Amino acid sequence: MGGYGFYVWLSFGSCLLILLGLVFFSARGHRQTLKSIADQLGREQRIKQAQQGEMV
C-alpha cells in the first residue's frame, strides 16, 4: 500500500466502528420508542377503564 497501510486500515477500522455504533444506538433507540408507545397506550387504557368504572 505504498507505506500508507496503517492509515488505510485505521480509517477502515474507524468507519466500521462508527457504523456499528450507529446500528447499535439506532436499534436501542427504536426499542425505547416502542416501549414508550406501549407504556403510553397502557396508561390510556387504564385511564379509560377507570373512567368507565366511575360511570357505573
KAKAUR-V151529 format. One record per helix or strand. SS is the DSSP state (H for helix, E for strand). FROM is the first residue (numbers start at 1). LEN is the number of residues. If there is no record, write none. Layout:
BEGIN
ss & from & len
SS & FROM & LEN
SS & FROM & LEN
END
This chain:
BEGIN
ss & from & len
H & 5 & 51
END
